[in-house]
Amino acid sequence: MDKPRQKPPATALSPATIDMIGEDLLFNVFSKLPAVECAAAACVSRSWNATITRLLSLPKLSSAVSLDPSLQVAVNDVIDKVLACPIRPQFVIASIGPAFDLDEAHRLIAGRFGSQIPVITSISQGIFGQNATTSEFEEVQWDTFDDDEAHADLGNEIHGALLTVGFLPGLAIDLIPLSKTRGNQVLMIDDLVFSVRERSSSRSGSASPVGILLFSDEETDIKLVLEKFDYAFSTETVIVGDGGSQFLYRGETAINPSNNEAASSAAVALLFSRDRGKPPGVGETQFHVMLSTGISSIGPTYKAVSVRERSSDYSTWLTAKREAVHGSLDGQTILDQIYDELGGHNVCPVLYVGVTKRRKCSIGQEKPSWISTHEFHEVLRGDEEYLYVHGVGIRSGDSFRFYHASSDLARASCNTVANNFRHLKQLLNYERDVHTNSNGVAMHKMPVFGGIMFACCGRGKLFFGEPNVDGSPFLENFPGVTFSGTYCTGEIARADLSSYEQDSQEHSSIRCNLHVFSNIYLVMSYIPPSPQY
């Protein structure tokens, strides 16, 4: 008897997995994860690891502001916000209000990031950025003025925190402090320059890095450092930062250029070098710097005649003469002339003298060369003997002009920066698109991905009569792009005198690196890898 024919076994269906949804969709899913969860997902499988590695290779600048009066809460707010999206932090920059304890804030922030990540924490004069809770843009100046009535509009809050975390493809990042000897407080500037050159050379093959973010102690005369940096490094090296604050730093990549136990740090440089060891398929990060000025020259050019320095209060007493006019002028006579041009003594804006100095400069045993710099000194007062200004370094024969703060000029300068941003946006083809490489993998093109500002603490709401004037050029041109910054007591940026005096070609050879009543914009853009990758 024939056996009944058996039916063939049913084909078993393979269980559906998340890997079946495709790499591009996985990419989008992973991009929504917080940083910690994304890092954990990379350990699940090789395919997930490859997708997340590609995601974390894209440029990223993330920042957040918290105005909570509790230091612990404020730190948690900003860290949770910046790590709410995938990021591979290369550096951390934090700014806090004067009501918070700097040591405790630095400990809390540095403790949340790996020991190899450079962290700089400083007390600033104010912050601006996106609120971690409301996502609204905040501009906050700390109320640290003696005249409470005149500055009532700023409020009485002196707490808050700003955190900025970045990953910049194609760049290697190091942290190098500027040491000073404890005994005579000598700044070891040449050692710092040599350390920057050596580290940049080892990273990129070039002695000049792509960029330097510099943070200076409030007691340090950073002008001396900037003079040598400007002299030592290529004009293509971007140098920006805060010229006067309290700060702490941490990082495994920190280099002690002095190797001197009897030294402390007067400043710290966050160094960005081209990474010649970067993996294939990684693009290039570029820096762009723009300057908004806020002071206008007034009166004739003077020449210093008699000069006396007082180290006790870090001031200079001087008499001067006008060019082509015989006889010295005392401080009161000079100020009377300036006030007359301003409209009388009832008009008393903040005054500075911009001094042009011609000096020899060298690094170590290198042959010195002549350089010309322009430095601003705040005018303190004048009497029948001297004109008194803040700072030292002025010599008999140096020429100078007076400058006064002008909100109208600053607003016009912001408009110029906005126009320059529009031009930059067109140049970089800011319209985001997606192109495909030779392997058929979508690569996201993001020319401008972040911006940082360093603005004078004299600007802001009181100066302009309304908030967010300084931030508007960037926010209007790059909506949705990460943007943050701090108020400073000295804004660092490489520039020349033509930024202030536009009536002569010779001004372009006179360097000016520390500014007053200005705003420095550091814009970051990204060039994707070539299609073969």
C-alpha positions as CSV (number, residue, x, y, z in Angstrom):
1,M,0.0,0.0,0.0
2,D,1.4,3.3,-1.0
3,K,2.3,5.7,1.7
4,P,0.4,9.1,1.6
5,R,2.5,11.8,0.0
6,Q,3.8,14.2,2.7
7,K,3.4,18.0,2.2
8,P,6.7,19.9,2.0
9,P,7.5,21.7,5.2
10,A,6.4,25.3,5.2
11,T,9.2,27.8,4.7
12,A,10.1,29.4,7.9
13,L,9.9,33.2,7.9
14,S,13.0,35.0,9.2
15,P,12.2,37.3,12.2
16,A,12.3,41.0,11.3
17,T,15.1,43.0,12.9
18,I,15.8,46.6,13.1
19,D,18.8,46.2,10.8
20,M,16.3,45.5,7.9
21,I,15.1,49.1,7.9
22,G,18.2,50.4,6.1
23,E,21.3,52.3,7.1
24,D,19.9,55.7,6.3
25,L,16.9,55.2,8.5
26,L,19.1,53.8,11.2
27,F,21.2,56.9,10.9
28,N,18.2,59.1,11.5
29,V,17.1,57.0,14.5
30,F,20.5,57.1,16.1
31,S,20.7,60.9,15.5
32,K,17.8,61.4,17.9
33,L,19.4,59.5,20.7
34,P,21.1,61.2,23.7
35,A,24.9,61.0,23.5
36,V,25.3,58.3,26.2
37,E,22.6,56.0,24.7
38,C,24.1,56.5,21.3
39,A,27.5,55.4,22.6
40,A,25.9,52.3,24.2
41,A,24.1,51.4,20.9
42,A,27.5,51.4,19.1
43,C,28.4,48.3,21.1
44,V,25.4,46.3,19.9
45,S,26.7,45.2,16.5
46,R,29.3,46.0,13.8
47,S,26.7,47.5,11.5
48,W,25.4,49.8,14.2
49,N,28.9,50.7,15.2
50,A,29.7,51.7,11.6
51,T,26.6,53.8,11.3
52,I,27.1,55.6,14.6
53,T,30.8,56.1,13.8
54,R,29.7,57.9,10.6
55,L,27.2,59.9,12.6
56,L,29.8,61.0,15.2
57,S,32.2,62.0,12.4
58,L,30.0,64.9,11.5
59,P,30.8,68.4,12.8
60,K,29.0,69.3,16.0
61,L,28.9,72.3,18.3
62,S,26.4,72.1,21.1
63,S,25.7,74.7,23.8
64,A,23.1,75.6,26.5
65,V,22.4,78.2,29.1
66,S,20.8,77.8,32.5
67,L,19.9,80.7,34.8
68,D,19.0,78.5,37.8
69,P,20.3,79.9,41.1
70,S,21.5,76.5,42.2
71,L,24.9,75.6,40.8
72,Q,24.2,71.9,40.8
73,V,20.9,72.3,39.0
74,A,22.4,74.8,36.5
75,V,25.3,72.4,35.7
76,N,22.9,69.5,35.3
77,D,20.7,71.5,33.0
78,V,23.4,72.5,30.6
79,I,25.2,69.2,30.5
80,D,21.9,67.3,30.0
81,K,21.0,69.6,27.1
82,V,24.3,69.5,25.3
83,L,24.4,65.7,25.6
84,A,20.8,65.3,24.5
85,C,22.1,64.5,21.0
86,P,25.0,62.3,19.8
87,I,28.4,64.0,20.1
88,R,32.0,63.0,20.6
89,P,33.3,65.8,22.7
90,Q,36.8,67.1,21.9
91,F,36.6,70.1,24.2
92,V,34.4,71.7,26.8
93,I,34.2,75.5,27.5
94,A,32.1,76.7,30.5
95,S,31.2,80.2,31.7
96,I,29.5,80.9,35.0
97,G,28.2,83.8,37.0
98,P,30.1,85.4,39.8
99,A,27.7,84.1,42.4
100,F,28.9,80.5,41.7
101,D,32.0,79.0,43.2
102,L,34.6,78.5,40.4
103,D,36.3,75.5,41.9
104,E,33.1,73.7,42.6
105,A,31.7,74.5,39.1
106,H,34.8,73.3,37.4
107,R,34.8,70.1,39.5
108,L,31.2,69.3,38.7
109,I,31.6,70.0,34.9
110,A,34.9,68.3,34.4
111,G,33.6,65.2,36.4
112,R,30.9,64.6,33.7
113,F,33.4,64.3,30.9
114,G,36.3,62.0,30.2
115,S,39.7,62.8,31.7
116,Q,41.3,63.2,28.3
117,I,38.8,66.0,27.2
118,P,40.2,69.5,27.8
119,V,37.8,71.5,30.0
120,I,38.1,75.3,30.6
121,T,35.8,76.9,33.2
122,S,35.7,80.7,33.7
123,I,33.8,83.4,35.5
124,S,32.5,85.8,32.8
125,Q,30.8,89.2,32.8
126,G,27.7,87.7,31.1
127,I,26.5,84.9,28.8
128,F,24.3,84.5,25.8
129,G,23.0,81.3,24.2
130,Q,20.0,79.0,24.0
131,N,18.1,78.4,27.3
132,A,18.3,74.7,28.2
133,T,14.7,74.7,29.3
134,T,12.8,77.1,27.0
135,S,15.1,76.9,24.0
136,E,14.8,80.7,23.7
137,F,17.9,82.8,23.1
138,E,19.1,84.5,26.3
139,E,21.4,87.5,26.7
140,V,22.4,88.0,30.3
141,Q,24.8,90.4,31.9
142,W,25.8,90.0,35.5
143,D,24.9,92.9,37.7
144,T,28.4,93.5,39.2
145,F,28.2,97.4,39.0
146,D,28.5,99.7,42.0
147,D,25.9,102.0,40.6
148,D,22.8,99.9,41.2
149,E,20.3,102.5,40.1
150,A,22.0,103.2,36.8
151,H,22.1,99.5,36.0
152,A,18.7,98.5,37.4
153,D,17.6,97.2,34.0
154,L,20.2,94.4,34.2
155,G,18.4,92.9,37.2
156,N,20.1,91.6,40.4
157,E,20.9,88.1,39.1
158,I,24.6,87.1,39.2
159,H,24.1,83.4,38.7
160,G,23.9,81.2,35.6
161,A,26.0,78.9,33.4
162,L,26.8,78.5,29.8
163,L,28.3,75.3,28.4
164,T,29.7,74.7,24.9
165,V,30.9,71.3,23.7
166,G,32.4,70.7,20.3
167,F,33.6,68.1,17.9
168,L,35.5,69.5,14.9
169,P,36.4,66.9,12.2
170,G,39.9,67.0,10.9
171,L,41.3,68.9,13.8
172,A,43.4,67.7,16.8
173,I,43.0,69.7,20.0
174,D,45.5,70.4,22.8
175,L,45.5,72.6,25.9
176,I,48.7,74.5,26.7
177,P,49.0,76.9,29.7
178,L,51.0,80.1,29.9
179,S,53.2,79.8,32.9
180,K,54.6,82.6,35.1
181,T,57.2,82.3,37.8
182,R,55.9,82.7,41.3
183,G,58.7,84.9,42.5
184,N,58.8,87.8,40.1
185,Q,55.7,86.9,38.1
186,V,57.5,86.8,34.8
187,L,55.4,85.5,31.9
188,M,57.1,82.6,30.1
189,I,55.7,83.7,26.7
190,D,58.6,82.3,24.6
191,D,58.1,78.9,26.2
192,L,54.4,79.0,25.3
193,V,55.2,79.9,21.7
194,F,57.7,77.1,21.3
195,S,55.2,74.6,22.8
196,V,52.5,75.6,20.4
197,R,54.9,75.3,17.5
198,E,56.1,71.9,18.6
199,R,52.6,70.5,19.2
200,S,51.2,71.9,16.0
201,S,54.2,70.5,14.0
202,S,53.7,67.0,15.5
203,R,50.0,67.1,14.8
204,S,49.9,68.7,11.3
205,G,53.5,69.1,10.0
206,S,53.1,72.9,10.3
207,A,54.4,75.1,13.1
208,S,51.3,77.4,12.8
209,P,48.1,75.9,14.0
210,V,44.6,76.5,12.5
211,G,43.4,78.3,15.5
212,I,43.9,79.3,19.1
213,L,41.3,80.1,21.7
214,L,43.0,82.1,24.4
215,F,41.7,82.7,28.0
216,S,43.7,85.1,30.1
217,D,43.7,85.8,33.9
218,E,42.4,89.2,34.7
219,E,45.7,90.2,36.3
220,T,47.8,89.2,33.2
221,D,48.9,91.8,30.6
222,I,47.8,89.7,27.7
223,K,48.9,92.3,25.1
224,L,52.5,91.0,25.5
225,V,51.3,87.5,24.6
226,L,49.2,88.6,21.7
227,E,52.1,90.7,20.3
228,K,54.4,87.6,20.1
229,F,51.6,85.3,18.9
230,D,50.8,87.6,16.1
231,Y,54.5,87.8,15.2
232,A,55.2,84.1,15.5
233,F,52.3,82.4,13.7
234,S,51.0,82.5,10.1
235,T,48.4,85.2,9.3
236,E,46.1,82.3,8.6
237,T,46.1,81.2,12.2
238,V,42.9,82.4,13.9
239,I,43.4,83.8,17.4
240,V,40.4,84.8,19.5
241,G,39.4,84.7,23.1
242,D,38.7,86.4,26.5
243,G,41.5,88.7,27.6
244,G,40.5,89.1,31.3
245,S,38.7,86.5,33.5
246,Q,39.2,84.0,36.3
247,F,39.6,80.5,34.9
248,L,40.5,76.9,35.7
249,Y,41.4,74.2,33.2
250,R,41.8,70.4,33.0
251,G,42.9,68.0,30.3
252,E,45.2,65.0,29.7
253,T,46.5,66.9,26.6
254,A,47.6,69.8,28.7
255,I,51.3,70.6,28.2
256,N,53.4,72.4,30.8
257,P,55.8,74.4,28.6
258,S,58.0,75.5,31.5
259,N,58.4,72.2,33.3
260,N,58.9,74.5,36.3
261,E,57.3,73.5,39.6
262,A,57.5,77.1,40.8
263,A,55.2,78.3,38.1
264,S,51.5,79.0,37.8
265,S,49.2,79.7,34.9
266,A,48.5,83.2,33.7
267,A,46.5,82.1,30.6
268,V,45.6,78.9,28.8
269,A,45.5,78.3,25.0
270,L,43.1,75.8,23.4
271,L,45.1,74.7,20.3
272,F,43.4,73.5,17.1
273,S,45.8,71.8,14.6
274,R,45.2,70.0,11.4
275,D,45.2,66.3,12.1
276,R,47.3,64.6,9.5
277,G,46.4,61.3,11.1
278,K,42.7,61.7,10.6
279,P,40.9,58.6,9.1
280,P,39.8,58.5,5.5
281,G,36.4,60.0,4.8
282,V,36.7,62.9,7.2
283,G,36.3,66.4,6.0
284,E,37.9,69.7,7.1
285,T,36.8,72.2,9.7
286,Q,37.4,75.9,8.9
287,F,37.3,79.0,11.1
288,H,36.1,82.5,10.0
289,V,36.5,85.6,12.2
290,M,34.6,88.8,12.0
291,L,34.9,92.0,14.1
292,S,32.2,94.4,15.1
293,T,33.8,97.6,16.4
294,G,32.2,100.0,18.9
295,I,34.5,103.0,19.3
296,S,35.1,106.0,17.1
297,S,38.2,108.2,16.9
298,I,38.0,111.9,17.8
299,G,40.3,114.8,17.9
300,P,43.9,115.2,16.5
301,T,46.9,112.9,16.7
302,Y,49.1,113.5,19.8
303,K,52.6,112.4,20.6
304,A,53.7,111.4,24.1
305,V,56.4,113.6,25.6
306,S,56.9,112.9,29.2
307,V,55.9,109.4,30.4
308,R,55.9,107.9,33.9
309,E,54.7,104.4,34.8
310,R,53.3,103.5,38.2
311,S,53.4,99.7,38.9
312,S,51.4,100.2,42.1
313,D,48.2,100.9,40.3
314,Y,49.2,99.8,36.8
315,S,48.8,103.2,35.3
316,T,50.8,105.7,33.1
317,W,51.1,109.4,33.6
318,L,52.0,111.4,30.5
319,T,52.1,114.8,28.8
320,A,51.8,115.1,25.1
321,K,52.0,117.5,22.2
322,R,50.0,117.8,19.0
323,E,51.8,117.1,15.8
324,A,53.1,120.3,14.1
325,V,52.4,122.3,17.3
326,H,55.2,123.3,19.7
327,G,54.9,122.9,23.5
328,S,53.7,120.1,25.8
329,L,50.0,119.9,26.9
330,D,48.9,118.7,30.3
331,G,46.1,116.2,30.8
332,Q,43.3,118.8,31.6
333,T,44.1,120.8,28.5
334,I,44.0,117.7,26.3
335,L,40.7,116.5,27.8
336,D,39.1,119.9,27.4
337,Q,39.9,119.8,23.7
338,I,38.3,116.3,23.4
339,Y,35.2,117.2,25.4
340,D,34.7,120.3,23.3
341,E,34.6,118.2,20.2
342,L,32.2,115.8,21.9
343,G,29.8,118.6,22.8
344,G,30.9,119.7,26.3
345,H,31.8,118.2,29.7
346,N,28.1,117.2,30.2
347,V,28.8,114.5,27.6
348,C,31.2,112.0,29.3
349,P,31.5,108.8,27.4
350,V,34.1,106.2,28.1
351,L,37.4,107.4,26.6
352,Y,40.4,105.5,25.4
353,V,43.7,106.4,23.9
354,G,44.8,104.2,21.0
355,V,48.6,104.2,21.1
356,T,50.7,103.2,18.0
357,K,53.9,101.5,19.2
358,R,56.9,100.5,17.1
359,R,59.0,97.9,18.8
360,K,61.4,95.1,18.2
361,C,60.0,91.6,18.6
362,S,61.7,88.1,18.7
363,I,61.1,84.6,20.0
364,G,64.0,83.1,22.0
365,Q,67.3,83.6,20.3
366,E,65.8,84.4,16.9
367,K,66.8,87.6,15.2
368,P,64.4,90.4,16.2
369,S,62.3,92.3,13.7
370,W,60.4,95.6,13.9
371,I,56.7,95.5,14.4
372,S,54.0,98.1,14.7
373,T,51.0,97.6,17.1
374,H,48.0,99.6,18.2
375,E,46.9,99.2,21.8
376,F,44.0,100.8,23.7
377,H,44.4,102.3,27.2
378,E,41.4,103.5,29.1
379,V,41.6,107.2,30.2
380,L,41.3,107.5,33.9
381,R,41.4,111.3,34.4
382,G,43.5,114.4,33.7
383,D,44.8,117.4,35.7
384,E,47.1,120.4,35.3
385,E,50.1,118.1,35.2
386,Y,49.3,114.8,33.5
387,L,46.9,112.6,31.5
388,Y,46.4,109.4,33.4
389,V,45.6,106.2,31.6
390,H,45.3,102.5,32.6
391,G,48.1,100.2,31.7
392,V,51.8,100.5,30.9
393,G,54.1,100.1,27.9
394,I,53.8,103.6,26.5
395,R,57.1,105.4,25.6
396,S,58.0,109.0,24.8
397,G,57.5,109.6,21.1
398,D,54.6,107.1,20.7
399,S,51.6,108.7,18.8
400,F,48.1,108.3,20.0
401,R,44.5,109.3,19.3
402,F,41.4,109.5,21.5
403,Y,38.5,107.1,21.0
404,H,35.0,107.1,22.5
405,A,32.4,104.4,22.7
406,S,29.5,104.9,20.2
407,S,26.4,102.7,20.1
408,D,25.5,104.2,16.7
409,L,28.8,103.1,15.2
410,A,28.5,99.7,16.9
411,R,25.1,99.1,15.5
412,A,26.3,100.1,12.0
413,S,29.2,97.7,12.5
414,C,26.8,94.9,13.4
415,N,24.9,95.6,10.1
416,T,28.2,95.3,8.2
417,V,28.9,92.0,9.9
418,A,25.4,90.8,9.0
419,N,26.1,91.7,5.3
420,N,29.4,89.9,5.5
421,F,27.7,86.8,6.9
422,R,25.3,86.9,4.0
423,H,28.2,86.9,1.7
424,L,29.9,84.1,3.6
425,K,26.7,82.1,3.4
426,Q,26.6,82.4,-0.3
427,L,30.3,81.6,-0.6
428,L,29.9,78.4,1.4
429,N,26.7,77.4,-0.3
430,Y,24.9,77.4,3.0
431,E,21.7,75.8,1.6
432,R,22.0,72.4,3.1
433,D,21.8,69.4,0.8
434,V,22.6,65.8,0.7
435,H,25.0,64.3,-1.8
436,T,26.1,60.7,-2.3
437,N,29.6,59.4,-2.2
438,S,31.0,56.6,-4.4
439,N,29.7,53.9,-1.9
440,G,26.1,55.2,-2.2
441,V,26.1,56.5,1.4
442,A,24.4,59.8,2.0
443,M,26.7,62.5,3.5
444,H,25.1,65.6,5.0
445,K,26.6,68.8,3.9
446,M,26.7,71.4,6.6
447,P,28.9,74.4,5.6
448,V,28.2,76.5,8.8
449,F,27.6,74.4,11.9
450,G,28.4,76.8,14.8
451,G,29.4,80.1,16.1
452,I,31.0,81.6,19.3
453,M,31.1,85.3,20.3
454,F,33.3,87.2,22.6
455,A,31.7,90.6,23.3
456,C,32.8,93.6,25.4
457,C,30.9,93.8,28.8
458,G,30.2,97.5,28.0
459,R,27.9,96.4,25.1
460,G,24.6,94.7,25.5
461,K,21.2,96.0,26.4
462,L,22.3,99.1,28.2
463,F,24.6,100.1,25.4
464,F,22.1,99.6,22.5
465,G,18.9,100.2,24.4
466,E,17.6,96.8,23.4
467,P,18.8,93.2,23.8
468,N,20.3,90.8,21.3
469,V,21.8,93.4,18.9
470,D,25.2,91.7,19.0
471,G,23.7,88.3,18.4
472,S,21.3,89.3,15.6
473,P,23.9,89.2,12.7
474,F,24.5,85.5,13.3
475,L,21.0,84.5,14.3
476,E,19.4,86.1,11.3
477,N,21.8,84.5,8.8
478,F,22.2,81.1,10.3
479,P,18.9,80.3,12.1
480,G,18.9,77.0,13.9
481,V,22.7,76.8,14.1
482,T,24.4,76.5,17.5
483,F,25.5,79.9,18.7
484,S,26.8,81.1,22.1
485,G,29.2,83.5,23.8
486,T,30.4,85.5,26.7
487,Y,30.8,89.1,27.8
488,C,34.5,90.0,28.4
489,T,36.7,92.7,29.7
490,G,39.1,92.4,26.7
491,E,38.2,90.8,23.4
492,I,41.0,89.0,21.5
493,A,41.1,88.9,17.7
494,R,43.8,89.4,15.2
495,A,43.1,92.6,13.2
496,D,44.8,95.8,12.1
497,L,44.3,99.5,12.5
498,S,42.2,99.7,9.3
499,S,39.3,98.2,11.4
500,Y,39.2,101.6,13.2
501,E,40.9,104.1,10.8
502,Q,39.9,103.6,7.1
503,D,41.5,106.7,5.6
504,S,45.0,105.4,5.0
505,Q,46.6,102.3,3.5
506,E,49.4,102.4,6.0
507,H,47.0,101.4,8.8
508,S,46.8,97.8,7.4
509,S,50.4,97.2,8.6
510,I,49.7,98.3,12.2
511,R,48.5,95.3,14.1
512,C,45.7,95.4,16.7
513,N,44.9,92.2,18.7
514,L,43.1,93.3,21.9
515,H,39.9,95.3,21.5
516,V,37.5,97.4,23.5
517,F,33.7,97.8,23.0
518,S,33.9,95.2,20.3
519,N,32.3,91.9,19.4
520,I,34.3,89.0,18.0
521,Y,32.5,86.4,15.9
522,L,34.1,83.0,15.4
523,V,32.2,81.0,12.8
524,M,32.9,77.4,12.1
525,S,32.2,75.7,8.7
526,Y,32.8,72.3,7.3
527,I,34.1,71.0,4.0
528,P,32.9,67.4,3.4
529,P,35.3,64.8,2.2
530,S,35.8,64.4,-1.6
531,P,33.4,62.0,-3.4
532,Q,35.9,59.1,-3.6
533,Y,35.2,58.5,0.1
